């Protein structure tokens, strides 16, 4: 036990609900350690973030955490037994979707009293938190040109444009060798179009080779995009090759910089914040500290008129009924069930997370299976009502808590959220993550203090103080909301300071290859 724990005199185990039959270790606990709160003694060494049986659990009996079933006992388990994937069986859990049964309308903060941040107003009525010029490719063949063009615009060369946060390349592996129509192409196009229209995008250059399946003119028409002072296009084949294309692209970006720079930050209501919520490298503490604390912060944001986006469909499996019960209408709840049904059918028979096993890192961190991971992951959504469900990269127009169907893979999931209009991303982690994103920057929240201290150059907020007994979840939520407003106003996040974000643009790569 570290000095901080000793000073706080904190129980080494956390009980999450009076009806739970497991409790969670705040720190590594040796066998034979008394647990007075549960009137038992640990029978095994228990890693930090893992669970013990708080009472006798009979073989086949449901294992409950947050009073939610996370599996079934594989054998009779005496009090004090270390509980993990070796003795918690994954199995289907019957769910009552209870559409809209628990829906409670949001009590909004009066307009004049809402929190504000220093934002950048856009002509379409939205507000940005950053101001980037993007260099986009329709297919992978334009990647080298885009990187070279963006790299030319060093901080020294942008010194005369202080309101421009940078020129960023958005490269992907799609756009060719795929169907010319259908859902895969539609998904790619609305992802690219969403980034170009994101409120953090000031201007865009679109690069084509001239031979992609993702045809330039069809893309522009389908996405309702028109060439103009802040939207330029370049076709490598027409320019005479890579070198001339890079030279021409640099000229085009230079011509867009004055208009991109002609903005100013001003007080903007928090209702203009749209937050993509992510979790990655989760541990046994993620669902106890960082995720519920983020949920508390997002409940505050919702009351101030803002929009959190919960995603990662495969990572809410088993607890989706907790969201459908809060849906504003049964139709909204059914949309979520329909997307979950698609995932279950798509992954039938595959060795993947939705069918039980979490990643090795998640497992080592204390998560026994996908049900337990989903239980913690859904906590990011707080307690606000579910107002709408979107397909991947669809424009998010509804305020309040919404859900976007995305994979659990963080870069692909965040890419969909940013394409939908997220102007900030908040990312919880227990094992550590070096994720970053552009043009919407990422704020990273650590679930435990040791990891925060180990990766302080990557972590923005330490939610581990909840585990340490130094703050409640609600107090942590207030701190997160206050820091969100600062970062939205321009204060750099750790990922921005480290220069991350250009390699994390990953449109969801569904579809066939030629």
Buried (B, 14 or more C-beta within 10 A) or exposed (E): EEEBBEEBEBBBBBBBEEEBBBBBBBBEBEEEBEBEEBEBBBBBBBBBBBBBBBBBBEEEEBBBBBEBBBBBBBEBBEBBBBBBBEBBBBEEBEBEBBBBEBBEEBEBBEEEEBBBBBBBBBEEEBBBBBBBBBBBBBBBBBBBBBBBBBEBBEEEEBEEBEBBBBBBBBBBEBBBBBBEEEEBBBBBBBBBBBBBBBBBBBBBBBBBBBEBBBBBEBBBEBBEBEEEEBBBBBBBEEBEEBEEBBBBBBEBBBBBBEBBBEBEBEEBBBBBBBBBBBBBBBBBBBBBBBBBBBBBBBBBBBBBBBBBBBBBBBBBBBBBBBBBBBBBBBEBBBBBBEBBEEBBEEBEEEEBBBBBBBBEBBBBBBBBBBBBBBBBBBBBBBBBBBBBBBBBBBEBEEBBBBBBBBBBBBBBBBBBBBBBBBBBBBBBBBBBBBBBBBBBBBBBBBBBBEBBEEBEEBBBBBBBBBBBBBBEBBBBBBBBBEBBBEBBBBBEBBBBEEEBBBEBBBBBBBBEEE
